[in-house]
Amino acid sequence: MADDGLIDWTRDALAPLRALTHRRMLGGWTLYLDGAVFAIVAGGELWCKSHAIADPD
């Protein structure tokens, strides 16, 4: 799958975050930090979850 290379790259780039885990879900990959979902890799793209504090409105 095209996403396998991206998940490998993402995992390596975020390796200093030792609590990082990932698993396949719904045709892509879900990334967890300390057990909480923070990003999804799907369709060859990395989607990061935002926090309400980051919303300019």
N, C-alpha and C positions, 0 to 999 in steps of 0.2 A: 504494500500500500504506500501511496505517496506520503501519508502522514507519519509513517514509521521513521523516516529520516528526520522529519521535523521534531518528533517527540524525542529522538535520540539527541539532537542538537539542543533542544530546550532543557532536557534533563542534565546534559553536560554543563550548559551555561549556568544552570541554577544549582549545581552540585554543592556550593558552599551552604545552601539552605538545607541542612542535613535532615530536616523533618519533611522533605519533599517526597511524595509518593505519587504514583499514577496507575491508572488502569483503563482498559478498553471499556467504552460505554457508548451506545447508540451510534456506532459507525465511526467513532473517533476515539480520542483519549481524554480523560478527565484528570486534571492535576490537583493535588491536595497539598496543603501546607498545614502541618499540625492537625491533620484530619479534616480540615475545612476546604471545600472546593474554592479554588481561586482562578482557575483558567481551564479552557477547553482547546484542544487541538483537533480541528476538523476541516475537511476540504482544503488541506494544505495551508491553513491559516491558524494563527494563535490568537485566541480570544480571551482577554483578561476580564475578570469580574471587577466592576468598579464599586466604590464605596460612596455612600450618600454625601460624605464630606467633600468628595471630588466633583460633585455636581454643581455647576456654577449658578443654578437657579435658586 
